[in-house]
Amino acid sequence: MSTIAAIATPPGSGGIGIVRLSGPRAKEVLARVFLSHSPDFENFRPWRLHRGRMLDRHGEELDDVLAVFMPGPRTFTGEDMAELHCHGGPFLLQAALESVLCLGARQAERGEFSRRAFRNGRMDLSQAEAVAELIGATSREAVRLGLNRLDGQLGRQTVALREELEDLRAHACLGVDFPDDEVPALAPDAFASAVEGVAASVRRLLAGKRRARLMQEGALTVLVGAANAGKSSLLNALLGRERALVTDIPGTTRDFLEERCDLEGLPVRLVDTAGLRTARDGADADPVEALGMALTRDRLGAADLLLVVLDGARLGEAGARATTCPDPVTAEILALAAHAGVPPLLVWNKCDLCAPDAPDSWPPRWGRHLPACMVSATTGAHVEELARLARRQLLEDAVPGDGALAPNARQALALERALEELEALSADIAAGQPHDCCLARLDTAAAALGEVTGLGTAAEVLDRVFEHFCIGK
């Protein structure tokens, strides 16, 4: 095994910078680049910071540092590890790294420290992925979900389910391998019940899949509506700053503009789009605006939530009381949303100019079945209420699952393959298939569950997982 080294702190200048080593020669390399200030220093006392001078590759003093040696196997990687804590200037860090590389360490690859931890049994693959997800977390909720996986909750549950399938396979094999002995075969009803129990547990784990995607990628929330409805003003109000250009001229927004914000722990990607107009309103007059409207329609189908912005000043009280949607642009948007399966949220904007206050006019009669909110993007009235309503709509069907667990995309794919095999197995049992014909599906389902924790995972899959890690972790 080689000894690897890398800078473990972010690029740029800082108060402290860390160079990390892992491998059998970690202590030896550390001793050759460190000169203690203490006259009584003889050897590195494990897990204790020692102050001294860092030497460059020519043996010249370079910086005043702290050094620590951590013997394996109770380390992050399971190997001997060492760290140099120096001042965080780019030159000093690079010089420290060059020193340890010249003395026998090699540059670590992306995610190589975490990969060694996985290989040495210090964590399973789901925990290793949680390390990278915690580093990239953009909200408190994403941190919470990552910590649950880092703690091994998802791994332990999938391991337990896999063991249930292994036990079930052993019982099924008895009737196949010893048909003439007095060994009771697994009854079809008991077999089917056990398989369905595991399948139900897998479904509960998969229930958090969408929540994990929203927390890691951010919920795509698209503001759509007729031209001059106030979408750009509403984007600015939700962000709390002037980001989008706002004028009274229809068609000011030609392209979509994406910004990130946080809705009480939920990361959201807000997208302001070009306002839609009909041919009667002159939509065909400007080819650039037409391209922007085409982008709006494309973006609409990829959204997690649509904020359908209505120009309350233009629609007026009559527009709220109408039994059918009086605005052809809004009617088109709602039809596109229904076809794409994207939930819409009606936003009556400019309520400072016109606000339907009759009990039977809000939500509008034609949109009584939809969630709705009145706001004024100009004055900021009810914008916080809109943010809370949007958050509820985004998380409405993104249930946390067992213990707030939420598998990432790779883990969910493995769980879905396992569930597919288990459901097919249930159908085979109901059709009266013999036990020996069912064993292959049991094996495939167990193998898919093993992929969640990395058991039997191919090297190329591991490469794809760890290549997204930062160097030094």
C-alpha positions, 0 to 999 in steps of 0.5 A: 500500500502506498502512502498518499498525501493531499491538501485537505483545506480549500484553495486560497488563503486562510488562517490554517491549512492542512496537509493530510497523509495516510498509509504505512509511511505516514509517520516516517514522512511526518518525522522527516519534515517536522522539527519539534520545538521541545527538547524532550521530544523523542517520538510522536505521541499518538493523537497529540498536537506537537508544535515545531518547524516544518522543513522543506524538501531541502531541510530548510525551515519553512513555517511554524506548524502543529503536527499530529500522528494518528495510528490505525486502525481507529482513523478515518481511513483505517490506516496510519494517518498524519497531518501538518497544520501550517499557516494557510497561504497557498505557497506554504501549503504547496511547499509542504505538499511538495516536501512530503511527496519528495519523501515517498508519499504520492498525490492522492486522487479525488476521494481516495481517503474516503475510498480507503475508508470504504475498502478498509471497512471503516464505512460502507458506500452509503456512508462514504457518499454521505461525506461528499453530500455533507460537504456540498450541503446547501441547507440544514435539511440537506445536512440532516439527511446526510448525517443520517446516512453518515451515521449508517442508518440507511446501510444498517436497514438495507443490510438487515433486509438483505439478511432477511432475503438470505434467510428466506433463500436458505429456507426455500433451498431446504425443500429443493435440496432435500425433497425426500427428507422430513424437512418441512418446505416453505409454504407458499403463503408464508413465502409470499408474506415474507417477500411482501414484508421485505418489499414493503420495507424497500418501498418505505425507504424509496419514499424519501427519494424525491426529498433527497433530490430536492435537498441536494439539487434544490427544488426547481420552482418556475415563475410563469405567466402572461407578459407584464404580470410581475414575475421579475418583481416577484423573483426580486421580492422572494430573493430580497434583492434586486436581481431581475430587470423590471420595466413596464414594457411587456417582453422585457425578460427574453431568457430565463434567469435562475437564482437560488434561495432558501425556504426554511431549510429547503434549497430552491432554484427560482427561475424567472421566465419570459412572459407568454403572449398570444398571437393577438397580443403581438407574440409573433412580432419579435423573433427573440421574444418568441425564442424566449417564450419557447424556452419558457414552455420547455422549462415548465415541464421540468419544474417541481412547482409552477408559480403561475403569476396572475396580473390582478390589476388587469383581471380585476374582480370579474376575473376572480369571479369567472367560472372559466379562466379568463386569461388564455395564457394562464389557461395554456399554462395550466393545461401544459402543467396538467399534461407534464404532471407539474403542480401549479400554485396560483399567485394573484399579484398586484393585490395592492391595486386590486384584491378580490375580497369577497369570500366566493371570489378567492381562490378564483372560481375557475381555480378553486381546486388549486392552492392560491395566494395573493401578494404584492411584489411591489410592496412585499405584502404576503410574500412570506406567506407565499414562500411558506405555501410554496415550501408546503407544496414542494414537500407535500409528497416528498415524505421522509421515509423511515427515520427521515432516511432519503436515498440518493439517486444511485442508492434509489436505483439499486432499491428500485431494482430490488423492489422490481425483483421482489414484486416479480417474485411475488407474482411467480409465487402466486402463479405456483412456480416451484421454489427452485425457479424463485431462487434466482429472483431472490439472489438478484434482489439481495445483490441489488440491496448489497449495492447500496452499501457497496457489497459486490459493487463493480470497480467502475461503479466505485470509480464513478462514485469517488471521482466526484469527491474533492481531493483531500477527502 
